[in-house]
Each structure stands twice: as C-alpha cells, then as structure tokens.
Amino acid sequence: MQLQQIYNKDNFLEQVDQFRLITSQKIDEDRKSEFSQYFTPSEIARFMASLFQHYYKEISLLDPGAGIGSLSAAFVERIINEVDDFNSLNITCYEKDKNLLSSLKKTLEVCQNYLVTKNKPFTYIIENQDFINEAAKIIKKENGLFPSQTEKYSHCILNPPYQKINSKSKHRKDLRSIGIETSNLYTGFFALGILLLQDKGEIAAIIPRSFCNGVYFKPFRKFLLNEINIKQVHVFNARNKAFKDDEVLQENIIIYGVKEKEQGKIKITTSDDSTFSFLTERIVTPDKVVKPDDKDQVIHITTNDYDQMVVDNMNVFQNSLGDLGLKVSTGPVVDFRLKELIQKEPSNNTYPLIYPAHIDNGTVNWPKPNGKKANAIKLSEKSRKYLMKNGWYVLTRRFSSKEEKRRIYASEFNPNNIDKEYVGFENHLNVIHQNKSGLDEFLARGLKTYLNSTIVDEYFRQFSGHTQVNASDLKQLKYPSLEALRELGEKSTNVYQSQNDIDQLIETIIDRMAPRKKKSASSLKQKIDEALEIIKTLDLPKAQQNERSALTLLALVDIKPTDDWKNASDPLMGITPIMDFIAEHYGRKYAPNTRETIRRQTMHQFVDAGISIQNPDDPLRPINSPNWVYQIESQTLELIRTFGTKEWNNKVSDFMQDYNSLAERYAKRRKMNKIPLKIDGEELSLSPGTHSQLIKDIVEKFGPRYAPGGKVLYVGDTGSKLGYYDEKSFKELGLKFDNHGKFPDVVLYFKKKNWLLLIEAVTSHGPVNPKRLSELKKLFTESKAGLVYVTAFPDKQTMARYVSDISWETEVWVADSPSHLIHFDGDKFLGPY
C-alpha cells in the first residue's frame, strides 16, 4: 500500500500511522533488532508534539532516527493546529536505514503538501547517515581550534534506538571525543540532540527509564541535569503498552525539557497506556527528583504522593552496604564454564551448588532431587576460588518475571542446614557477604527482612526500569544501621513471615527515626492490595482487576489506609467525590478529564456485576445529571466487612452462590426504570430520567402534530448516546457522518415539505443558542432538505431559565403544552431559512 493511497489531509497523522503498521510488519524481527526499529504510534507521537510550548518565527526541528517520519508528522500537525504566527518550518531527519528512505520522504511530502495549502513555507532535509557519527563531527567543528558556525535547532523530537555501545566501538569513541560518556545508543542520541539545540530550544524524547539509576548512566545523568531544565516526565504504568504493536516490554518514559541551566518545577504524569485516557499528574520541586546530597544523582520519578511517601520514608536510612562493612556480588559460579565439575546429585566429594530454583519462600531448600538444575559442584583447584565458606548469607534472585508481584526476593542461607565446609552460589543469584565469608545470624535475617519489605520493593521499582536486580542496584540502596538490622533479625526468628509482619517491623524502625511521619507507605499499599484481592475474589473482568478499580472500591466503602475492613460503610458518592477521596487518602491525583474513564471502565462494570447501585435515592435521575451517585450494594458491603477475618472464606462461598442472581436482579431493576419507545416497529429502551421522557414526547407528540407522516431519522439516548440512527435515509439526503457526538437529540424528516427538523431536548442544558445554531448549520450543511431548528422543553418553568439564550429564527416547543409552538423572530413560521 502506498502512502498517497491512504492519505487524507483531514487526519493525515492517522494515515501515517497506518503506514507505520504496514511498514513495521514487513520488517523481519532480526532487522528490527539490528536497527532497534520500533516506530512511534500516532497517539504517542501526538502527545510528544503537544509538550512543546514555545515557537519562534523560524522553526527548525531535528528528528534523529526518524524511521518513516511519524514524529515529524505529529510535529507538523501540532504546528498546523496551534501555531499561526511563524515564517518558516524546516525539518532535518536522520535515518540510517536506506530501506526506509522512500517512506520517510513520502511522509515529509505529505506534510509539505498540507502546509502549502496553508500558505506556509516548509523545507526538509533527509540525512542517510549514522546520526552519532555525523552529529559528533558537527559538534567537534563547533568546538575545534578554528570553530565553525553550525546549525542549531529550535526543537528536537526523538524515539532513539536502544542498544548497548561496546566500549571500543566507533560510536563510543565519537561520543567520548565530544565529552559524552555513555553505554547505550539512546542516551547518546539524547545527549547529541541536546547539544544541537539552540539556547531555550526544546526537546521531547521517548526513552527507556533505565538511565535514572546505575553506575554506567551516572555521567549521562550529570550531563542531562546540567544541560536542560526538565519540564515534564510521563510514565506508562504498564511497560508493555507504549509499543504494544511490536510487543516491546521495555519500560519507557517520555521526557520533555528546555535547554537552559536553571531547573524549575517538574510535572510528572502517568497513564495506563498510549491512549493517555487515564491521566494522573503532580508537580514536584527539583529536590524531590534528585536529592541535593546524592553524589550518584539518581533520578526519582515519583508519580503520586504515595511514591513520594516511599522516598521520604526510605530517606531515613543513610547507610550503604559498604558503610556496614558488607559486600554484594553476583554468584561466582557460571555453570557452563565449569561444566565438567557440575553434578546433578550431591556425593561425598561435592559441595552444595545453589541456584534460584533452590530458593523457596525466604529460605534455601537444598538439595532438590530430580529437579531441572544441578545440586552439586566438585571441589578442585579450578572450582575452589568460586566457592564461599559455609555461613549465613543473604541471597536475591537477579531476575524476576514481569508477572511477579515483587522485584526483590531475598532469602537466607542457613549454614546449619548443610554440613559442608564450602558452598557455591550460581551466577543468577546476588550474594551479600562479608569478604566472601558469612554474616552473623541476626544480621543476615535482619537484612533479609528489610529487603523483603514493601517499602524497599516499591522504592526499587521507582529507580529501576527493568525486572533485573543487579548487585550494583543493591549497592545503591540505603540500609538501616547494623544495630537496627540485628534488631530486625532478632524479631524475625520465624523463617516464614507474612508481608504484614515484615512491614510492621520496618514501620516501627521508621517511626522511631522519623516520628513526625503522618502516613505509613506500607499500610497504604497493603490496603490497595487487599481491595484488589476483593475485586479478584468477586471475579470481576480482568480489565477491572487493577489499581484504579481497587481505589474506587476503597472510596465506595469509605476505607482509609489505617481503617479496618469491618468499619466499611456505604456513602452515596459521585465520580468527582470518589476521585477526591482517592487523592486525599491514597495520594493518586487523577486529571479532571479522567472522570469518564472511572465511570466507563470501573463503575459501569461494578454496576453490571451488581456490587454497586446507581442512584438508590432517585432511580429516575437523568443520566446527565450532575447529581448522579453510586452506592455499594448491601450484601456486597456485608461480605467486605468480613475481609481478613476467619469468616471471609465461608462468606465468600455463600455470596458467590447468590452472585449471579444478585447481578440479574439489579439488571432487571435497571431495565424496569428504562423508558420504552417504538419507532417504525423497532422497540427501544431509553435511559431513565426526564431527558429521555422528553425525547419520547418529541417523537410521539411533537412529530405527529408538526410533521405529520414524518420519519424519525435519529434519536440520541444519553445512556448509549446512539439510540436510533437511519443511515440510509441520511445518505439519500446527501448526509454522511463519521460520528454522532454533536448531533441534536432528535432528527425528523418531513418529506411532504422536504424539511429536516433538528430538535434539542432541554432539561438541564443545551438549547439552540447562537453557538449551537452555528454548529448545527455546519454539521448539516450538505443537506438536500431545508433545516428547521427546534428547542423542546418539558415545561414552561424549564423554558423560562433558558429563554434569553435561544437563537432567533428557531422554534420552541413545550411538552406540557404540546399544541402550541413558539416562533423566535424571522419572517417565517416553522420553516427553513
């Protein structure tokens, strides 16, 4: 498929996105991996382009690693829609892959053709060059003995390739030659993009989160924080959503900044996926992102008040492992290098070999006969240097799967369980030791307890962008004092501790060190997890088994972080009060435009499942009423009050037996409240309320009086929005619509006079005022029939509230006086103008 074949100037970015999908499918996986070709989806490209705030008369955009030009197209769309006062736009694209050049050129030609229609000059340059090599040359010329003038850009937008850079590669040498030390292509691209910006220039990039911590990225972090003022960081809550078409599991963020030295406040936003439909946002000061005294300059992206609480709680600990006299190393035994010494089962001349498979619920279960992994290693001159003396050690798995709840899983190695002088730890483990010797028992158990706490796991997730737990990550963590760790160990004599027991022990230490702390981060997280467990127990759809729904449930039953479930109650709550409750008590501040997401993707399902009721105080309340409320269903409330007690399992069994009948009962009740309407023999059920009753009156009372024999072409129902739509008749009148979002409530066709009556049903808002009149004229401008505009009211009292808003040359009808029609000015009575 050719780009010009699918191009439509009214939504060309969506058309470019179709071309992205087609192109991506044609590239084999090996080539994708070689070039890191994961093209930017249109939703992400549009969001990134929307971040730019300032534009000059002469706009110049740099797009390194441009692919087929999705980001450039999004930038052009942004310019077209938002910027009127500019003289010229120039885009420079770097793309190394020759196979993409024709596609990239076509995208830029589409942008050029569209800008020509707007009488705006546009030029573009495509550089089929390696961006790092070429950009390094440009910057060296600028900084050389005889500096030359180089072009600087007002904007840079990029989705760079993600690949490690070999320390001896040309890329590494080129970057070092201009003072950039980094180990990955994406940070190299980002750094060069910054250097090629003019002062006050702006940059937006989608990149992995991994640069936020780690020794290898420390020089880049220093460079980044010195060179740009970070304005906004966007985080995707699920790491498989940003590039879902390519099944990329990398945890990515979008970062936007301005090239200036002074760092101001930073906006941090999150969304569940690339639709950006469920957005949270918070504003933080720079010291909340990078601690002023942190020599490693770790970047903390705290997406909500809870995340900040975790950081604040962790900040009470100031010791590194080195400060405690401890070390952490990757397990020394690499089995394929010692293959001849590895033995499936132990014998007299072998020593224990511990794999992650031997770790079970906080301790080591060795040996595992008939398991997939070996259990022993022979002692020899070759293997001796890889073994450690038998003793107390703390072990963590280096890798966790994306499905697992935790990142850090710490276990104790108890020397009393193994009667051997030495032990081997395989390379997929991290080992905390004291100069290759064991720790004392209480210190080991205290460290294990600390690392298994909720607060440490949550903190680790904030600065680590991957599921891997490296020894360097454990070195970067801060720890309690030796005394506090041994105290934890003394209180952790039970090997199998519950998460609640672990967290309570850690909270005791934090409280002692920071007594003015108001909220407990672990208790807050625990309550969310418990609410999620309840939702899963109730077998709600998987799409609702998420944090958003858990927080909504907590609001519906008025449970705060420190409340007991037995105190759950049933307040009447609208969507905005639910969001306010979540923000106040659980630190998630959702953007105002996410109300519909909570309503449509959580509350609708709660209602359909029968665990929540709509408007129990007034079942006939109009669906567009600002007073719309929800309440937890009474039997569900009684069940929830038993959570965490001995009664819970039995109550769940009893509840689930009646669960289907419960949902059916409430579904029948909702159906009984609906308003029936018959159109051409087709029976509709309109949502309950005065608005739907007025729509019924328009069809059954207004139509027969003022358009006898007329045909109903459209009836909008505020419950489903589209109640009835006669597409064929609209086409016969020369009308075709992509959606019906701006339609009037009712459309009637009076064939005898060839009139199309556009009728607004007004109970709380929306008469045909001058603005609405203009919208309707534009929407129905291609109509072959004459247009008549009518505002319908249920009664004179409602009409009186809006009479001053009604446009001239329109009609007004009142349902409780159906035989009268009021004409507003003009020289015709009930007819098109």
N, C-alpha and C positions, 0 to 999 in steps of 0.2 A: 504494500500500500504506500502510495506517495503522499508526502505531507500536503502538497497543494490539493490533493483529492479530498482530504478530510478537513481542510482549513475552513474556518468560519470566523469572520472578523469580529463577530459579537462575543465569542468565547474562545479566542484563539489559544489561550493557555490550556484549556481542557483538551483542545485538539492536539496541541504539542504533547500533552500527557498521554494521549492515545498512541502517538508515535513513539513515545518513550517506552511504553509497554511492548509495542511491536518490535522495536529495535532490541530491547533487552532480551526478549525471548529468542532472538536469532543468534545471540552471542553464547557460545558454549561456556560451560562452567569453568574450564581451565583458563580460558581467556579472561573471563570476568575476574578470576582470582589474580591472574598475572597483572592486570591493569587496575584492579580494585574498582571495576566499573559497576557501581551501584547508583543508578541515576536518581535524581531527586524527584519524588512525586509532586504533583502540582499543588496539593494542599500545603506541603512543607515549603515549597518554593514561594508560594504566595505569602505565607506567614513570615518568612525570612525577609522578603522585599518590603513587607509592611513595617518592619522595625526601623527602617531609615527615616530620619526626622528632618534633615536639612538638605537643601538642594541649591546649587549655585546656578548662575546664568549659563555657564559652560559645564555640563555634566559629563563626567568620564567614569566609566565602570570597568573594573578589572574582574574577569571571571576565569580564574586558573582551574584547569582540569574541567573544561566546560561540558564535556560529553556531547549531548545533542542540543544543548543550549536552554534547558528548562529554567535555570536560574536567571539567565539573561532575559528570557521571555517574561518571567514574573516581574522583573525589574521594569521592563518596558510597560507592562500592564499597570504597574504602580504609577509610573510617570504619567501615563495617559489619563488615569483616573484622578490623580491627586495634585499634579503639578501643572500649572498654566503658564507661569512666567519663567521660561528658560529659552535660551537662544539656540543651543545645540546639544546633542547627545552623541557620545562616541563610546562604543563598547570594544574592548580588546579581550579576545578569548584565546586561551592557550589550550590546545588539545593535542596530545602526543599520538593518539591512535589514528592512523590515516583512514581506517575503515569508517570512522565517524564524521569525517570532514564534510562529506556531501550533506549528511543530515543536519549538521551544525549550520552549514551555510543556508540551507532551506529555512531553518528556524529563524535565522537572522534576517533573511529576505522577507519573511512574513512580517517580522517586527518593522522592517524598513517600509514595506508597502503600507502597513497600517498607519505609521507615523506620517507618511506622505499625505494621507487623507486628512490629517490634522494640520497640514502645512508646517510641520516641524522637521528641521534638518536632522538627519541621522546617518552616521557612518559606522562601519565596523571593520575590525581587523581580526583575521584568524591566524594565529601563530601555531604552525605544526611543529612545535619544539618542545623539548623537555623543560618544563617551567622552572624547576630548581636550577638547572644549569644556566638557562638564559637570564633568569632574574638575578642570580649571583653575579654574572658578568656585568649587568646593568649597574648594580649597586657598587661593585668594585670600581667601575669607571667614575662613578659619582664621588667615591671616597679616595681615589687614587692621587698620585703626586700631581697630575695635571687633570683635576676634576672636570668632568663634562656635564652639561645640563641634561637631566633625564626627566622623562615624563612622569609626573605623579598623578595619581587618580583621586577623584573626589569620593568614590565608593568602591568597595570590593565585596563580592559575594562569592562564596565558595563551598563546595562539597568535595574536599580533597580526598585522594586515595589513602587508604590505611595499610601501610606496610612498614615493617621494621627496616631500618637502614643499617647495612653492615658497616662496621667501624672503619673498614678500609675501602669502602666504595667511593666512587666519584661524587655521589650525592653528599656523602659525609664530608669529604674534602672541600667541596664547593661551599657548603654551609659554614664550615669552620673558617674558611678564608674571609668571610664577612662577619665573623664573631657570633655565629649561631651554633650552639651545641645542642643537638637533639638526636633521638634514636628512632624517629618514625617520620614517614613522609608527611603525615597530616600536620604535625607540628611544624615541619619545615615549610610546607605550603603556607600555613597560617602566619608564621613569622615573616616570610617574604612578602605576603600580602600587606602586612602592617607596614613594613619598610617602604613599600611602594606607594603608600598613601600620602597625600599632601597633609599639611597641618590642618587639624579639625576634620580630616577625612573620616569616613565611617566604614565599618567592616561588619559583615554578618556571615557566620560560618556554622555549618553543622558538622560536628567532630565528635570522636569518642570522648568519654568522660575520664579516661584513664590518666590524662595529663595532670589531673587535680592533685595527685599524690605520687609518691615513689621517687627514689633517688635519681633514676635515669631522666626524669622530666623536670628535676629541680632547676637546671639552668634555663629551660624554656619558661617555667613559671616566673622566674625572676625577670626575664626579658619581657614577658607579657604584661606583668604588673607595672613595669617601668614605662612601657611604651603606650598603653592605651587605658582609657577610662572605661571600664566595663560598665555598661548601662543596663543590660538585661541578660539573664540566663534562663533558658527554657529547658525543662526536664520532661522526658517522656516516662510516665510511670511504669510502662511495660517495655522491656528492652527489645521485644520482637515486633513492635508496632511501626516504628519510623520507616523502615524499608521492608514492610511485610511482603511486598510483591516479589522480592528477591530472597526472602527468608533469612534476612540478616539478623543475628542475635546480639550484635554489638550494642552496648549501652551508649547511646548518643545524646548529646545536648546541642542546643543552638545557643551561640554566644554572639552578642552584639556589643560593639564598643566604638568609641571615638578616639582618634589619635590626639591625645592631649595628656599632660602629665598629672594633673590633679584628679584624684579619684573621688567621685561623689557617691551618692546613694545608689544602690543596685536593686533593680526589680527582678524578683525570682518568680517565674511562673511554671506551672505544670499542666499537663493534660494526659488523659488516659491513652490517647492515640493521636494519629496525624490529622484527625478531623478538628482538633482543638475545641471540641464541643463542651468539654467539662473542664473548665479552666480554673485553677487556683492562682492567687497572686499575693505576694507580700513584698514590702520594701524594707531593705536592711542597710545598715551602715557598713562601710568597708571593713571595720574591725570584726564584724560578725562573719565575714567571708575568709579573711586571713588574719590570724591572731598577730598583733603587732610584735610580740616577742618570739614568734615562731621562726627559727632560723631556716627551717625547711620550706617555709611559705606554702604549706598545704592549703588548698582551696576547699572550703567547706560550703557546699551548696545546700543550705537549709531551706527546704521548700515550704515549711509551715512552722508554726510556733512549737509544735511537738519536736520537730527536728532540732530547733534551736535549744529547746529544753534539754535534749540529749547532749548537745555540745556543751552547754553550760554545766550540766551535771558531770560530764567527763573532765571538764577543766579543773575540777578539784584535785585530780590526780596529776602529779608532776614528775613522776619517776619513769625513766626509760629502763629497759631490761639491763642495759649497761650500768646504770646508776645502782641497780640492785645486785650487781656482781654476777649477772646471769647472761647467757648467750642463747641464741636460737640459730639452728642450722637446718638445712634440708637434709633429710635422711641420707646418710652416706652411701648406702648400698644401692647401686644401679645394677639390677639383676642380669641384664643381658651382657654386661661386661664381666660378670663373674659366673657365667652360665655353668661352667664345669664344677663350681663349688656349691651351687644351689641344689637343695634336696627336697623332694616332695614331703617326706615324713622325717621327723627327728630320729636321731640314733645316738649312740654313746659318744661319737666323735664329732657331733654337730652342736651348734648353738642356735637359740631361737632367732628366727627372722620374722619381723613384724611388718605386715602390710596394712593398709587401710581396712582391708577385709576382716582383720582381726579385731578391729575396734567395734565395740558394741555398748551403746548406752553409757558412755563415760568411763569405760574400763577396757582392758585388753583381754580378749577371750582367745587364748592360745593353748595348745595347737587346735587347728580345725581340720580334722581328718577328712579326707575325700573332698576337700574344698578345691576351688579353681586355682588358688595360689599356693606356692610352696610354703613350708613351715620352718625350714632349717637351712643353715649355711655351715659349711665345713670350716674348721679353723685351719689356716695355713699362713705362711709368711705373706702371701698376697692379700688374704682377707683380713688379717689382724688389724691393719690400720683403718679398716672401715667399721670395726666393732667398737662398742662402748661398754664400760664396766656396768655390770648389773646394779641397778639402783632405781630410785624414784625419778621418773621423768614425766614431763607433760608433753603430750603429742597432739598435733592438729592435722587434719587432712588438708592437703594442698588444693584439692579440687572438690567442688560440690556441684550437683546438677542444678539446672535452672528451676526444677520443680521443688527443690528442697526449701524448707522454711528458713533455714539458717545458713549463714556463710561460714561462721567459725564453729567447728565441733571439736571441743577439747576433751581429752581423755587422760587418765592417769595410767602410768605403767608401774605396777606394784611389784617390786623385786621379790616379795615373799611368795609370790605365786609360781616362781620359776627358779629351780635350784641349779642355776648355771652361773659361771663367773662373768660371761660376756653376753651381749645381746646385739643383734643387728636391726637397724631401722631402715626400711626401704625408702627409695627416693620420693615416693608420693606422700611422704609424711614430713612435717616440720617437728623438730625436737628441741625443747627448751632444756638446757643442761647447765652445768657449772664446770667449764673447762673439760668437757667430754666425760664428766662424772655426774652422778645423780645428785638430786636435791634432798633436803630433809623432808620427811613425810608431810608435815603440816604446810610447809611452803608449797610443795607440789599440789596438794589438794586445794589450797587457797587459790593458787594460780588457775587451776582447772575451773574452779567455781567462778572466778572473776571472768575468765574468757567465755564461759557459757552463759553469762548474764545477758538479758535482753538489751540492756543499755550499750554493752560493748558491741553486740551484733548490729544494732541499729547505727551506732557510730561508724562502724567499719563500712557499712553499706553507703554511708554518705560520701566517704572519700575514695572508695574503691569502685571503679567502673566495670568490674568483671567478677566472675564467680571464683576465681583463683585466689587462694590465700598464700602469699609468699612469705618467706622468712623476713624479707625487708618490710612487709606490712606489719608484722608483729613487732619488729624493732621500732616502728614509728608510733605504735600505740603508747599511751601513758598508763602507768600502773600505780596502785596504792603502795604504801611503804611496806618494807619487809614485815614489820610488826602487824600491820593491818592484814596482810596476806596470810600470815600464820594464824591470826585470829580467825579469819575465814576458814582456814583449814581445820582448826580445832572444832569449829561448829559444823563442819561438813564431813563428819565421820561416816555418814551413810553414803555409800557409793552412788546409789540411785536416788538422786534428788529431783523433786518436781521443779518445774520452771518457776513457780510461785515462791518456793522455798529459797531458791537461788537468788531471785530478785529481791526478796525481803532482806536477805543478808547484805546484799550490796547497798540497798537503800539505807540500811542502818549506818553503814560507814559514811555514805554521802551526807546523810542528815547530821552526823557528828562533825563533819568537816565544813558543811555549809548549812547551818541551822536555819537560815532565813529563806531557804528554798520553799516556795509555796506549793508546787505541784510535783508529783512523782511521775517521771517519764515512764517507768516500767509499769506502774499501775494503770496509766492511761493506755499504753499499748495492750496491756492484758485485757482491759475492758473491751477494746475494739476486737481483739481476737476472740473473746468469748461471744460477743454479738455475732461475729462471723460464724462461729460454731453453731449458734442457734439457727441462723439462716440456712446453713447446710443441713442441719437436722430436720428442718421443715421442708427440705427437698425443693427449695426454690430453684428456678433455672440457673444454669451456670453463669449466665450473663449478669445475674444479680448477686453472685457469690463474690463480692468484692468489698473494699473498704467503704466506698460510697454508701452502699446499702446497709452495711453494719452501722455506720454513723447515723444514718437515717433511722434505723431501728432504735438506737440508743436515745435519739431525740423523741421518738414517738412514745417511749415508755419513761422518759424523764430520768434516765440513769446517768449520773455523772461519774467521773473516774473512781472516786472513793466510795460510791454508793453500793449497797448490797442489792442483789437482784430481787430479793424479797420485798424491797421497797418500790418496785416498779409501779407506775401509775398510768393513767390513760387520759392525758390532757388533749383538748382539741387543738390541732396545730396546722397552720398553713405552711406552704413551701418556704416562704421567707423566714418565719419563726424557726422552722427546722434548721435552715442554714445559719441563722443567728446562734442557735443553741450549739451547733457543731463548732462554730468559730470561737464562741466564748469558753466552752468546756473542753474541746478537743483540739483546738489550735489550727483547724483547717479552714482557711478563709477562701471560700469559693467566689469567683467573679459573679456579679449580678446576672449576667447572661446565661448562667448555668442552671437557672431555676427550671427551665423546661427539661433539661437533662434529668434532673432529680424526679420531676413529675412523670416523664415518659419512660425513663429507664429504671426507675426504682418503685415509685408509688403506684403506677399503673399495675405493675406485677404483684405488689403487695395486696392491692385491692382484688385483682383477679384470683389470687390464691386464697382470698378470704381471711387473711390475717389483719387486714386493715379495712376500715369502713369510711366511705365518703359522706360527709355532711350528715352525721346521725342526728344533729339538731334541726336540720332542714333538708330532707332528701330532694326537694324540688328546687333547690338553689340553682340558678343558671350556671352552666359550666364556665362561663367567662366572668363570673362574679369574683371580685377581689376578696370576698369573704369565704371562699372555698376552703374547707378544712378536712383533716383526716383524723381518725382515732384508731388506736389499736383495738382489735376485736376482743371481746371479753374472755372467751375461752383461751385464746392465744395468750392473753395477759396472765391468766391463772397459771398456764404452763410455764411461762417465762419466769414467774416468781419462784419457781422451784429449781431454777438452774443452779448447779453447784451443790445441790443437796442430795441426800440418799434417795429422795422421791423422784428425781429427774427421769431416770430411765423408765420407770413404770408409768409416769405421767405422759412421757413421750409416746409410749406404746398405746395408751388409751386415747391420746389425742389423734394419733395418726389413723386409728381405726375410723374416727369420725371426720377425718380431714377432708376427704372428697365431698362428703355430704355437706360439710361446712361451706366449702367454696361454692358448691352448686346452689346452696340456699341463698347466699348473698348475691350470686349471679342472677337468680330468679327475682330477688328483691329489686336489683338494679333494673332488670328488664321490665318489671311491673311499673316502674316510675317513668319509663320512656313514653313518648307521645307518638301515637300511630298516625301515619299519613299515607294515603293511597294516591298514586299518580299513574295514569294510563294503565291501571290494573296492577301496578307494582306496589307492594306494600313496603313502606319504610318505617323505621323506628327512630325518631329524633330524640336527642338527649333531653332529659327532663329540664324544666325551667320555663320562665316567662318568655325568653327569647325564642325558644322552639315553638311555644304555643302561638306566638305572633306569626312565625313563618307559616304554621298551619292555617292561621286565619287569612293570611295573604293569598294562599293557594285556594282555599275553599270559599272565601267571602269576597275578597277584592277582585280576583280574577274573573269569576262569573259576572260580576257587575260591570266592570270597566273594560274587560277584554273578552266578551262572550265568545266561546268557541276557541279561545286562545290555547296555546300549548305551553306547558311548563318545560323549559329547556335546562334549568339549573335550580337546584335547591342546596344551599350550603347548610351543613349541620355542624355546629361548633364542637360537637363531640368527636366527629371524624373528619370534619371540615368538608369533605366531599360526600354529600348525601345522595344527590341525583345529578347526572350530567349526560345530556343528549348530544354526544359528539357529532353525530351525523347531521343533525339539524343545524348546528353551528357552522359546519363546513358548507352547507347549502347556502348559508347567509354570508359566506366569504370570510368566516372567522375560524382561526386555528390558534389554540393556546397550549403553551408548554406546561403551565401550572395554573392553579385557580386561587392563588393566595390573595390576589387583590380583587376578586370577584365581588359583586354585590351579593346580598343574601339570597335573592330570588331573581331569576330572569324569566320573563314571559314573552312569548311571541304571538302577536295579534295579527294573524295572516290577512284578515279582511282589509286592514288598513296598512299592512306591512310596517308595523311598529314593533320595536324591541323595547320592552319595559324593564328598566333596571331598578330594582327595588331594594332599599336598605331597611332592614328591620331593626328598630332602635329601642332598646330597653335600658341600656346604661351608657352607651356611647355610639358615635358613628353616623350622624345624619348626613345628608347630601349637602355639605357646605361647599364654598367655592373651591377649596383644595381637592375635595373628593370628587366634585364635578369634573375638574380638570383631569384627574386620574382616570375616571370612567370614560371620558371622551377619548383619551389617548389609547386606553385599553381596547375600546370597541371602534376605533377609527376606520377599520376596513369593512364595517357592517354595511350590507346592502339594504338593510331596513333602517327606517328612521328611529332615532333614540329618544326615549321618554324616561325622565328621571323622577323617581318617587321615593319619598321617605315615609315609612309606616311606623306609627306609634301604637302601643297597646291602649293608651288612654290620653285624655286631654292634659292631665297633670304632668305626665312624662313629656308631652309635646311642649308644654309651657317652659320647661327647663332648657329647651334647645331652639326655641323659635327664632332667636336673634342670630343663630348660626346658619340657618337654612338659606341655600343659594336661591337667587332669583331664577326664573324660568324653570322651576321644578314644581312637582306636585306633593301634597301631603295628605296622607290618609290615616284616620284614627280607627282602630279596630272596634272600640266600643260605640262608635257612631258610623257603622260601615256604609251607610247610604250617602254619606257626604264626602266631598273631595275639596280640598283647599288648594287654590292655584296661587303661586307666588309670582305676580307681575307678568311681564311679557304680553305679546299680542295674541296668544293662542291659549285655548283651554284644553288640557290633556292632549298634547300632540308634540311631535318633534320640532326642534328649532333648526 
